[in-house]
């Protein structure tokens, strides 16, 4: 029994009500940040948050705490019972998840779990030492996250997972580049390689020029692809947006909406991603085909949205952490299938004339129902001429419809890169997207921004 499951059992014993469920979300982690090639602001976290939901006469109440002694858990039970007593009846409450079998031994590495502050600082220093010609900004972080659920239905679920991430921005006056690596195991993360990637891009961004607004063919690197898909997912790839008719997928299930080269799924059991066995309701994770050969297939579901939809719908194991409740169920292990292109040069040749975009920043949703996003390119934007990545460009403002970006895809990269999507806010919940670089026939530039660099 893990520490988190033991704590969940203790909290369930104190619960009052007809039914009850306890979720424990615990983490032990550290972050070694660096700026101007100096390690600073180390952060260590050892915390457990206990959430208790109770049902009393059809009314649901919940409370949370990180006071995990007997008094703290007793107070938690009192507050949850009081919340239920003062809540209206909830006719849409689907009940707590039943007992289930889960995959075991997923996504955990003992070496990563045992890293301490000195190790994290050492790995951050390895990134800095690899690029003496640029100031380096970013962080190395690693941690172990434990989830445990118990309920009066007989559910007992627990899992510990690890992750390690190195984020690097190489920057100087008029130059900047981005590189990163992430994996469930520290052995899969090379901080020096992430730093060199950032520096190699930064060295090519000096003397950046401007570009006229318009629609361009484009090569999008994996960092850019992952961000586009992440922001598209908030409204369009989850059941809440679908049921509220905000999703681009509304009325389009079974429709050929994208290039036949595009296949996108969500699979938290895939060994290439950051694995998870179950969601925040204790439902086992399922692989869900979202887009298949350009045809829209499905969105991801949790128990509440599945019950609301009816018609035999069930949860796909995508109940979100508390911090994401606003969005409802979301994919957390996206995988975009690769293609035949062996390199960025091959993708640039497929584009012919256009732009190359390494990374995107400041994204926002303009029109969720039509899948329209806006934002800015950053840390490596270049002109593509005669099938070659050529002179650097300033940061460019863009507004694109995902139906355009993925509607005509001349080529996809063969290699998939695991791109970190964890912003280190709230309780640690590491997730990532496994994506290739792509060539698209349409990427709409609306204006120019600042140049690269400090």
N, C-alpha and C positions, 0 to 999 in steps of 0.2 A: 504494500500500500504506500503510495506517495504521500509526502507531507500535505499536499493540497487535498487529496481525497480524505485523509484523516481529519483535516480541518472541516471539510464539507460534512462529514458524518457528525462531528460535534455540533455544528450549527443546525443540522436537521433534527437532532435530538431535542433541541430547545424550541423548535418551531411550534406555533400554535395555529390551528385551523383545520379545515376538513382535508385539505391537500397542501403539500409544500414541496418546494424545489430549492436546492442550494447550488449556486455556481461559485467556484473559487478560481480566481485568475491571479496567479502568483508569478513573480519574476525575480531573478537575480541577474543583474546586468551591469555593464560599465561602458562608458564612452570616453575616449581620449580625443579631444578636439585639437585641431591645430590651425593656426592662422599666421601668415607671414613666415611659414616654415618653423614655427615654434609651437611645441605641444603645450596646451594650457587647458584650463577649465575641465579637469577630470570630474566625471560624474559616476557615482556608484549607487545602485538601487537594489534594495532587498525588501520587497513589499508583497503583501497579499491582500486582495480585495475580495470580500465575501458578499455576495448578493443573495438575498433570500426573497422568494416569491411565495405568497400564501393565498389560498382560496378559502373563503368563508361565505357560505350561502350564495354561491355564484358571483361573489365580488372578489376581485383580485387586487392585492396590494403588494408592494415590494419596498425593500430598503437595502442599503449597502453600507459597509464599514470596512476599515482596515485595522480596527481594534479587534484582535483575534484571541484575547484572553477570555476567560469565562464570563466576566462582567460585560465585556464588549459584545459577545455573542448573545448574551441575555438581553441586552439593550436592543440589539438588532432584531431579535424575535418580537420584542414589544412594539417597536416602530413599524415592522411589517404588518403585524396584526392590527395596529391602529389605522394604518393606511388602507387595509382591506375593509375595515369597519366603516370608513368614511368614503369609500369608493362606490360609484354606481355599479349595478350589475353589468357584466360584460358578456353580451350574447355571442360575441365573436371569439371568445376565448377557446382555443382548440384543445385545452388540457395539456398536461405535461407529457413529455415523451416517454414511451414505454421502454423497458429494458431492451438492449440490443447487443449484438456482437460487434467488436471493432477490430480493425487491423492493429497489430502490435509492432513494436520496435521500428517505428517510423520517425525519421527526421531528427534523431538524437545522436550526438557525438560527445563522448565523455571528455575528450581533450578540450573541446570548445566550452563545455559547461564549467570546466575547472579554471579557465583563464581568469586571472586577477588584474588589478589595476596596473601592476608593473608589466605584465604581458601586453596589455592593451597599449600602454605607452610605448613599449618596444616596437610593436607592429606599426603604430603611427609613425614612429621615428624611421622605420624602414622605408615608408613611403616618402618622407621628406628627403632622406639621404639619396634617393634615386634621381632627384631632379634639382641639382644645385643651381641651375640657371634661372629658375622661376621661384617666386613665392608660392607656397603650396597652402591651400585652405581646404578644410574638410574634417573628417573624423574617421577613426576606427572604432567600431562597437561590436560587442558580442554579448550574448546572454542566453539564459535558459528560461523558458516559459512553461509553466505548468497550468493545465486546465483540469478541473475536476467537477463532476456533477453528481448529485445524489437527489433522489426524490421519493415521495411516498408511493410512486408507481413501481418501485423496485429498481429503478435505473441506478447503475453505478458505472461511472466512466471516468477515466483519468489518463492523461498523457503528458509527457514532458518532451519538449522539442527545443532545439538549439538553432541559433543563426549567428553569422558573422558577416559584417559589411565594412568595406572601405570605400569611402567617397572622396574623390580628389578633384579640386579645381586648381589648375596651374594658371597663374595670372601675373601680369606685369602691365605697365602702361601700354595700352593699345593692343593687348594680346590676352587671350584666355582660351582654355580648353578643358574638357571634362572627361573623366574616366572613373569607373567604379567596378567593383567586384562584390558578389554576394554568394553565399552558399550556406547550407546547414552546418558545414564543418569548416573550421579554421584552416584545415589543410587545403581546402578548395579556394582560398582567398589569398592572392599575392598582392600585398599593398604596393610593392615596388612596381609591379606591372601596371596597376591602376594609375599610379602617378606618372609613369612613362607615357602611357596612353594619353593622359591629359596634357602632358608637356609637348608631345609630338604634334598634337592638334594646335595647341597654343602657338607654337613656333611658326605655324603657317597662317595665322590670323592677322599678322601685322599689316598695316597699310590697307585696311578694309575699305572697299568702295560701296556705293549705294546701288539700289536696284529699283527700277520703275515698278509701280504696282501693276498687278495683272496675274493671270493664271499661268503657272509654269509646270512643266514636267519636273519631277523631283525624286531624288534619292533620300529616303528617311532612314537614319541610323536606328539601331535597336532602342536607344534611349528615347528618341522621338516617338517611335512606334508604340512603346510601352505607355508613355504618357497619354497619347491620343486614345488608346484603347481604355486606359484607366478612366479618363474623364467621360468617354462614351458610355462606360459601364454604369455610371452613377444613376442615370435616368433610363437607359435602354436595355441593360443586360440583367436586371433584377425584376422580380415579380411585382414589387410595390409600384415601380414606375409603369410597369405593364398594366396593372389593374387600374391605376389612376390615369391611364391613357396619356402618359408623358413619354412613353418609350417609342423610339423609332420602329420597334418591332410590332407595334399595335397594327392589326389588320394586315400584317405582312408575313405571318407564319406560313411557311411553305413556299414563299415567293423567292424567285431568283433576284436578289437585291444587290449582289456584289459580284466581282470577277470570280469565275469558277476556280481560280487558284486559291481563293480565300477560304480557309477552314479554321475555325476558332472554337476551342473547347475550354472547359474549366475542369481540372483534374488534380485535386489535392493529394491523391495517392501516387502521382507520377514521381518517379525517383529523381527526375531532373529539376523538380521544383522544391519549394519548402513544404514538406508534407504535413498534413493534418489528418487525424483519424475521424474526428467528429466536429460538429459545430457547437455553438453556444447554447443550444438546447439539448445536446447529447444525441443528435441524430447522426448516423454514419454518413460520411462524405460519399457522394456519388460523382462519377465523371458525367458531365453534361455537355452535349454537342450544341453549341450556340449557333454556329454557322457551319454548314457543310457544303463544300464546293460552291460557295457563293449563295447557297439557299439558307434562309433564316429558319432555324429549327425550334429553339426554345429559349427560355430565360431560367434563372435559378430561383429556387423557392425555399421558404421556411414554413413552419407549421401554421402560422397565422395566415399568410397569404394563400397557402394551399387550401386551408379550410374555407377561406373567403371565396376562392375560385370554384370550389366544389368539383363536380364532374369527375370524381375519382382522383383529383390531384393530391399528391403527397409531397412532403418536404424532400428536397434533394440534398439536405445537409448544409444549408447556407445561412442559418440564423447568424446575425452579425454580433460583434461585441457591442456593449452598451453605448460606446461612443459613436457608433454608426446607426443607431436606431432610426434616425431621421430618414436614411436612405432605404431601410428595409434590407432584405437579403441581397448580397452582392457576391460576385465571383472573387475569389482570392488566390487562385492558382491558374491564371489564364495561360493558354498556350496557342500561339499562332503557328500553323504548320509552315515549314520552310519550302524552298523551291530548288532551282537548279543552279543559281548563280553562286560561284565559288568565292567571290570577293566583291568589295565595293567598286573596284574597277569594272567588273562585269555589269554591275547595276548601273554605273555611270554610262557605260556603253549602250545599255538598253534605253536610257533616258535621252542620250544624244546631246540635247541642248536644254539646260534648265538650272536647277540649284541642288546643292547637297545640304542637308540639315542634320547636325549631330544631336542636338538636344532642344527641347521645348521648355518654356517657362511661362508663368503667369497665365495659366489656362483658365478658361471659363466657358460655361454653357450659354449659348445665345438662344437657341431654339431646340429644346430637347426632343420634341416630336419629330423634327426633321434631322436630328443628329448634327446640328451645327455648333461648332466649337470655335473659340478664338484664343489668341495668345501671342507669344513672341518666340522666335528662334533665339538660341543663345549658345555661346561657347563652342563655336565651330560651324559657321555658315559659309558656303562657298558657291561660286558660279561653276556650272558644268558646261563645258564647251567641247564640241566635237568628241563627245564620249569620254572626256577626261575631267577629273575634279581640278578646277583651275583656281583663279584668284579669289581671295577672301572677300566676304561681304560683311557689312554691319549687321546688327541684329534686326530682323525683319518682323513686322507685324503681319499676322495672318488671320483669316476667317475662312474656315473650310467646312464643307458638309462631308460627313464620313461616307455617304453614298458616292461622292466624287472621289475621295481619296482611295477608297477600296473598290470603286466601280470599274476602273480599268487599271490593271496592275501588270505592266509589261514583264516584270521579273520579281522573284523573291530570293533572298539569300538562302543558301543551304544551311549555314550554321545558325543555331539558336543561341541567344545569350540570355542568361537569367538576370533580369533588371530589378533592382530593389525598388519597392513601392512603399516602404515603411518610413514614415516621417518622424518617428520617435515621440509622437504626442500620445498622451493618455497612457493606459497600460500597454505594455509591449505586446504587439501582435504582428510578428514579421510575416510579410507576404510579398510576392514578386510575380513578374510576368516573364514567360519564356517565349522570346520573340526573335525573328530574323530582321535584318534590314530589308527594306522594300523599295521598289521603283514604282512610282505612281504617275499617271498621265495628267493629273490635275491637282495642284496645290495653290490656293489663291492667296497672293500677297497683297495686303492693303496699304502698306506704308513701311517706312523705315524708323528704326529706333536709335539707340545709342550704339557706339562702336564697342568692340570687345575690350576686355581688360578692366583695370581698376578705375 
